């Protein structure tokens, strides 16, 4: 019978997750030596979100700790890390650099984050409404206590004119 250790601090769990996944095989693609990131669902949604990023509005993104990181064997982004943004054709359309990472309960996502994410949410309440629908439609069970990874970033390379 397997035993489970309950760690109460989200930051401590995130550190352990990062250290553990560094030792395991990572399943995300690498493009131009960088880990990749895809925004939204493929299609019109992804195009719209990428346009927000390239136009200078989108400066943050979120994922569920359990389903977007642990289940996907994906390490949490680290401050200073550069990520290759992929478009609908899996082309490296931009590069972003992480400048801040936080883990918050779904109920505690702040207004500041909703504005930085720039997907039309003007407050933490707006964020919770839209993301509850998005994650629920993708099969995730979301509660107030669901841990959300908040990743803030800067756009450092835009390859629109190079493709």
Secondary structure, 3 states (H helix, E strand, C coil): CCCCCCCCCHHHHHHHHHHHHHHCCCCCCEECCEEEECCCCCCHHHHHHHHHHHCCCCCEEEEEHHHHHHCCCCCCCCCCCEEEEECCCCCEEEEEEEEEEEEEEHHHCCHHHHHHHCCCCCCHHHHHHHHHHHHHHCCCCCCCCCEEEEEEEEEEEECHHHC
